[in-house]
Amino acid sequence: MMKPLTSLDESMDFIQDVNSDPLFHEPMLSSQEQFQHHLAEALTAPNKNVFATFHGEELTGVFSFVATPADKNVEMLVGLSRREDAYQEMLACLREKYPGYRADFVFNPRNPVLTGLLRSEGAAFYPEVLKFRLEQEVPFAGSQQAELYSPKYHDQYAAMHDDSDRFWTAEKVIAAPERFRIILGVENGRAVAYADVTHQYQENEFYDIFVKEEYRRRGFGRAMVAKATQLNRPKGLMLLVDADDGPAIAFCKSLGFAQVLGEESVTAYMTL
């Protein structure tokens, strides 16, 4: 049985127990801020839902989702369970509420139950990603220019932005200044690189960093990260990197980012 939750009071022991399990830890619940945003506030947010599954009187799962009807997209923010029947109920609920929507699931790649179920359902998987957190100031003494986005760079930024199979397209990022800062690498008045960075959290995230191929290894990435660090003070910064992308991992480490062990994640998606 699956039912909506209006309070987390009776679920907290279950949430803490499952989230402390290395196999079933929820990467979207790695801080108190994430707990507040992805669970506590989701109880009353108009575009979010929190559900629990039960086997008789036994609580077997806690799930939260955010839906964007304009894009026909629903994303699992939190999925806490050790039981396949709980995940099956969750999928059945999504199919009933959001037929035809694209569903995204961000979860712990070590979770054998959800991984197996999504594979059996034909979901597609992105590569596993590692979390890196900035642990020191980013030094930069080069001549490369990094500046905040302004409308004069609209076409150049949009042309660089990889919008294939991505929710946060260039236009959506531009339209969400309350969520994102866009930092550009600029040479001779032209944007040749960009970084999309959140700014409203205590730990903010580089959603995307890109440098045009002919401008790589010239310091634009470092210049943008240094600019983001300066603007983000005193808050923290993190980023996610594909586990098989050796050059990107080396670049992160060279800037002072360190891997946060146990916070790996993977994203799977399917049409409901």
Solvent accessible surface area in square Angstrom, and as a share of the most:
residue,aa,sasa,rsa
1,M,131,0.59
2,M,42,0.19
3,K,88,0.37
4,P,92,0.58
5,L,25,0.12
6,T,126,0.73
7,S,52,0.34
8,L,14,0.07
9,D,118,0.61
10,E,172,0.77
11,S,6,0.04
12,M,53,0.24
13,D,119,0.62
14,F,39,0.16
15,I,5,0.03
16,Q,105,0.47
17,D,75,0.39
18,V,1,0.00
19,N,30,0.15
20,S,85,0.55
21,D,30,0.16
22,P,88,0.56
23,L,85,0.42
24,F,19,0.08
25,H,28,0.12
26,E,3,0.01
27,P,15,0.10
28,M,36,0.16
29,L,11,0.05
30,S,39,0.25
31,S,56,0.36
32,Q,129,0.57
33,E,58,0.26
34,Q,45,0.20
35,F,37,0.15
36,Q,79,0.35
37,H,56,0.25
38,H,17,0.08
39,L,0,0.00
40,A,26,0.20
41,E,83,0.37
42,A,0,0.00
43,L,43,0.22
44,T,121,0.70
45,A,26,0.20
46,P,142,0.89
47,N,64,0.33
48,K,30,0.13
49,N,44,0.23
50,V,5,0.03
51,F,18,0.07
52,A,0,0.00
53,T,0,0.00
54,F,34,0.14
55,H,112,0.50
56,G,60,0.58
57,E,171,0.77
58,E,94,0.42
59,L,30,0.15
60,T,5,0.03
61,G,0,0.00
62,V,0,0.00
63,F,0,0.00
64,S,0,0.00
65,F,1,0.00
66,V,25,0.14
67,A,8,0.07
68,T,40,0.23
69,P,89,0.56
70,A,105,0.82
71,D,62,0.32
72,K,102,0.43
73,N,18,0.09
74,V,1,0.01
75,E,47,0.21
76,M,2,0.01
77,L,10,0.05
78,V,0,0.00
79,G,6,0.06
80,L,0,0.00
81,S,0,0.00
82,R,91,0.33
83,R,77,0.28
84,E,88,0.39
85,D,53,0.28
86,A,0,0.00
87,Y,0,0.00
88,Q,87,0.39
89,E,50,0.22
90,M,0,0.00
91,L,3,0.01
92,A,60,0.46
93,C,21,0.13
94,L,2,0.01
95,R,91,0.33
96,E,145,0.65
97,K,90,0.38
98,Y,20,0.08
99,P,86,0.54
100,G,38,0.37
101,Y,27,0.10
102,R,64,0.23
103,A,1,0.01
104,D,17,0.09
105,F,1,0.00
106,V,27,0.15
107,F,4,0.02
108,N,3,0.01
109,P,34,0.21
110,R,96,0.35
111,N,4,0.02
112,P,76,0.48
113,V,34,0.19
114,L,1,0.00
115,T,28,0.16
116,G,38,0.36
117,L,10,0.05
118,L,0,0.00
119,R,146,0.53
120,S,89,0.58
121,E,68,0.31
122,G,64,0.62
123,A,12,0.09
124,A,42,0.33
125,F,48,0.20
126,Y,74,0.28
127,P,66,0.42
128,E,67,0.30
129,V,28,0.16
130,L,23,0.11
131,K,16,0.07
132,F,0,0.00
133,R,90,0.33
134,L,27,0.13
135,E,124,0.56
136,Q,112,0.50
137,E,95,0.42
138,V,8,0.05
139,P,88,0.55
140,F,67,0.28
141,A,109,0.84
142,G,45,0.43
143,S,110,0.71
144,Q,47,0.21
145,Q,95,0.42
146,A,21,0.16
147,E,39,0.17
148,L,82,0.41
149,Y,45,0.17
150,S,36,0.23
151,P,110,0.69
152,K,151,0.64
153,Y,9,0.03
154,H,60,0.27
155,D,109,0.56
156,Q,39,0.17
157,Y,0,0.00
158,A,31,0.24
159,A,90,0.70
160,M,16,0.07
161,H,12,0.06
162,D,73,0.38
163,D,57,0.30
164,S,80,0.52
165,D,78,0.40
166,R,84,0.30
167,F,71,0.29
168,W,56,0.20
169,T,32,0.18
170,A,1,0.01
171,E,91,0.41
172,K,61,0.26
173,V,2,0.01
174,I,42,0.22
175,A,80,0.62
176,A,8,0.06
177,P,90,0.57
178,E,118,0.53
179,R,54,0.20
180,F,8,0.03
181,R,68,0.25
182,I,13,0.07
183,I,0,0.00
184,L,0,0.00
185,G,0,0.00
186,V,6,0.03
187,E,48,0.22
188,N,144,0.74
189,G,52,0.50
190,R,134,0.49
191,A,1,0.01
192,V,5,0.03
193,A,0,0.00
194,Y,2,0.01
195,A,0,0.00
196,D,3,0.01
197,V,5,0.03
198,T,1,0.01
199,H,44,0.20
200,Q,73,0.32
201,Y,42,0.16
202,Q,120,0.54
203,E,50,0.23
204,N,0,0.00
205,E,39,0.18
206,F,8,0.03
207,Y,81,0.31
208,D,25,0.13
209,I,52,0.27
210,F,63,0.26
211,V,21,0.12
212,K,59,0.25
213,E,134,0.60
214,E,119,0.54
215,Y,47,0.18
216,R,106,0.39
217,R,232,0.85
218,R,99,0.36
219,G,26,0.25
220,F,3,0.01
221,G,10,0.09
222,R,66,0.24
223,A,3,0.02
224,M,0,0.00
225,V,0,0.00
226,A,18,0.14
227,K,56,0.24
228,A,2,0.02
229,T,12,0.07
230,Q,96,0.43
231,L,56,0.28
232,N,6,0.03
233,R,138,0.50
234,P,138,0.87
235,K,70,0.30
236,G,31,0.30
237,L,3,0.02
238,M,19,0.08
239,L,9,0.04
240,L,74,0.37
241,V,12,0.07
242,D,53,0.27
243,A,43,0.33
244,D,119,0.61
245,D,55,0.28
246,G,42,0.40
247,P,106,0.67
248,A,30,0.23
249,I,27,0.14
250,A,62,0.48
251,F,72,0.30
252,C,4,0.03
253,K,119,0.51
254,S,65,0.42
255,L,1,0.00
256,G,11,0.11
257,F,5,0.02
258,A,35,0.27
259,Q,60,0.27
260,V,29,0.16
261,L,142,0.71
262,G,26,0.25
263,E,28,0.12
264,E,25,0.11
265,S,8,0.05
266,V,14,0.08
267,T,32,0.19
268,A,0,0.00
269,Y,55,0.21
270,M,18,0.08
271,T,98,0.57
272,L,29,0.14
